[in-house]
């Protein structure tokens, strides 16, 4: 059972890593060719959707960022 959790955890880390890498690539593309991917506006909308829910949304956003950047 422990190996199952490790396997799932490894897969999730790989998926998050891929997503962060793609976000960085899209950011570079958006800087070089403005308004192609619109990632800056999408990230701003995502953060606004969390923070508009008050302190609960802010706590959830901080938890998600902490999990995403965990080693």
Buried (B, 14 or more C-beta within 10 A) or exposed (E): EEEEEEEEEEEEBEEBEEEEEEBEEBBEEBEEEEEEBEBBEEEEEEEEEBEEEEEEBBEEBEEEEEEEEEE
